[in-house]
Amino acid sequence: MTDTELLSSTITCPNCRHQKTEEMPTDACLFFYQCDACNATLKPRPGDCCVFCSYADTKCPPKTSGACC
C-alpha cells in the first residue's frame, strides 16, 4: 500500500449511502463533513474522534498512529 492510499478514505453517508473518497488530514481530526449528495452534515458518533472513524473505510491517521485528539 502506498502513502497516498493511506491518506485517503471513502466516506459513506449514513443518510443516503452516497460514497466519496476524500483525503484525510494527517495531523488533525475532521469533526464535520457535508455530504455532496444530500447535504447532511455528518458529525462523529459518540466515542469516535472524527467523521473518518465513524463513516469511512479507514480510521484517521491520528487514531491509527495513537496520537488521536
C-alpha positions, -999 to +999 in steps of 0.1 A: +000+000+000+014+034-009+014+066+013-013+081-009-036+051-003-031+055+035-041+092+033-074+087+015-106+070+027-141+065+014-168+082+035-203+067+032-231+090+042-254+072+067-284+091+054-283+085+016-254+060+013-235+083-011-198+074-011-169+097-018-132+092-014-115+121+005-080+129+016-076+126+054-056+152+074-025+136+088-023+158+119-059+165+129-094+150+132-122+161+110-152+169+132-178+178+104-183+167+069-211+177+045-224+151+021-223+162-015-255+142-024-280+150+004-262+180+021-264+162+055-237+174+080-220+144+095-206+145+130-186+118+147-206+091+165-203+090+203-169+076+212-153+083+178-128+112+173-138+122+138-161+115+108-135+092+092-135+070+123-174+069+122-183+067+085-152+058+064-135+026+055-102+037+071-097+053+105-080+087+106-041+088+107-040+103+142-061+074+155-041+047+138-008+063+150-020+065+186-018+103+186-055+110+184-071+140+200 
